[in-house]
Amino acid sequence: MSFVRICPLAQLADDAPLAAEIDDTPVVLVRTGGEVYAMKDLCSHAEVALSEGEVHNGTLECWLHGSCFDLRTGKPTGPPATQAVPTYRVKIEDDEVYVDLDGSSEYGES
């Protein structure tokens, strides 16, 4: 595993998506329910930044067409999206957030 430091944990507000980039890969971080999640910052339906959307009950909603993606699995919870968004492993160490792109899956499960 190759974890990359993204930001201090304190920089992540609850239910407020944060855009980041790792080696030219757009990533969105979400802190909710005491957990931190990471997924590709690109809607699988419309190819727009998910980091501009809103968090609702463990999902991240795309601002353009309203598709919601499960933060744990990346799977859409309803149309119009039908394909999952890749998710990434996250670890918190010394109050810093790290993401592992190698722990990703094109099927949204990590």
C-alpha positions as CSV (number, residue, x, y, z in Angstrom):
1,M,0.0,0.0,0.0
2,S,1.1,3.5,-0.8
3,F,-0.6,6.0,1.4
4,V,-0.2,9.7,0.5
5,R,-0.8,12.5,3.0
6,I,-3.7,14.7,1.9
7,C,-4.4,17.1,4.8
8,P,-4.8,17.6,8.5
9,L,-7.9,15.9,9.9
10,A,-9.0,19.3,11.3
11,Q,-9.2,20.6,7.7
12,L,-12.2,18.2,7.1
13,A,-15.5,19.7,8.3
14,D,-18.3,17.2,8.9
15,D,-20.4,16.6,5.8
16,A,-18.4,19.1,3.7
17,P,-16.6,17.5,0.7
18,L,-13.0,18.5,0.1
19,A,-11.4,18.2,-3.3
20,A,-7.8,17.0,-3.6
21,E,-5.5,15.5,-6.2
22,I,-3.0,12.6,-6.1
23,D,-0.8,12.1,-9.1
24,D,-3.3,13.7,-11.5
25,T,-6.2,11.7,-10.0
26,P,-9.0,13.9,-8.6
27,V,-10.1,12.7,-5.2
28,V,-12.9,13.9,-2.9
29,L,-12.7,13.4,0.9
30,V,-15.8,13.4,3.1
31,R,-15.9,13.3,6.9
32,T,-19.2,12.1,8.2
33,G,-20.4,10.0,11.1
34,G,-16.9,10.0,12.6
35,E,-15.4,8.4,9.6
36,V,-13.4,9.7,6.6
37,Y,-14.1,8.4,3.1
38,A,-12.3,9.0,-0.2
39,M,-13.5,8.4,-3.8
40,K,-12.7,9.6,-7.2
41,D,-13.9,13.1,-7.7
42,L,-15.7,12.4,-10.9
43,C,-19.4,11.4,-11.3
44,S,-19.7,8.2,-13.3
45,H,-22.7,9.6,-15.1
46,A,-21.9,13.2,-16.1
47,E,-18.1,13.4,-15.4
48,V,-18.4,16.5,-13.1
49,A,-16.7,17.0,-9.8
50,L,-18.5,15.3,-6.9
51,S,-16.7,17.5,-4.5
52,E,-19.2,20.3,-5.5
53,G,-22.1,18.1,-4.3
54,E,-23.8,17.6,-0.9
55,V,-23.5,14.8,1.7
56,H,-26.8,13.0,2.6
57,N,-27.1,10.0,5.0
58,G,-23.8,8.3,3.9
59,T,-24.0,9.3,0.3
60,L,-22.5,12.1,-1.8
61,E,-24.9,13.7,-4.3
62,C,-23.8,14.9,-7.7
63,W,-24.8,18.5,-8.1
64,L,-25.7,18.2,-11.7
65,H,-28.3,15.4,-12.0
66,G,-28.8,14.4,-8.4
67,S,-27.2,10.9,-8.5
68,C,-26.1,9.8,-5.0
69,F,-23.0,7.6,-4.4
70,D,-22.5,5.4,-1.3
71,L,-19.4,6.8,0.4
72,R,-18.3,3.3,1.5
73,T,-18.7,1.5,-1.8
74,G,-19.0,4.2,-4.5
75,K,-22.1,2.5,-5.8
76,P,-25.0,4.7,-7.0
77,T,-28.1,4.6,-4.9
78,G,-30.4,5.6,-7.8
79,P,-30.5,7.0,-11.3
80,P,-29.4,8.5,-13.5
81,A,-26.0,7.0,-12.6
82,T,-25.6,3.3,-13.1
83,Q,-21.9,2.8,-12.6
84,A,-20.0,3.0,-9.3
85,V,-17.3,5.6,-8.6
86,P,-13.9,4.1,-7.4
87,T,-13.3,4.4,-3.7
88,Y,-9.9,4.5,-1.9
89,R,-8.6,3.4,1.4
90,V,-8.1,6.1,4.0
91,K,-6.1,6.1,7.2
92,I,-5.7,8.7,9.9
93,E,-2.3,8.9,11.5
94,D,-1.1,11.6,13.9
95,D,-4.3,13.6,13.0
96,E,-3.3,13.6,9.3
97,V,-5.4,12.1,6.5
98,Y,-3.8,9.6,4.1
99,V,-5.3,8.1,1.0
100,D,-4.1,4.9,-0.9
101,L,-4.9,5.0,-4.6
102,D,-3.5,1.5,-5.0
103,G,-6.4,0.3,-2.8
104,S,-8.9,1.4,-5.3
105,S,-11.3,-0.6,-7.5
106,E,-13.1,0.4,-10.7
107,Y,-16.1,-1.2,-9.1
108,G,-16.1,1.2,-6.2
109,E,-15.1,-1.3,-3.5
110,S,-11.9,-1.0,-1.5
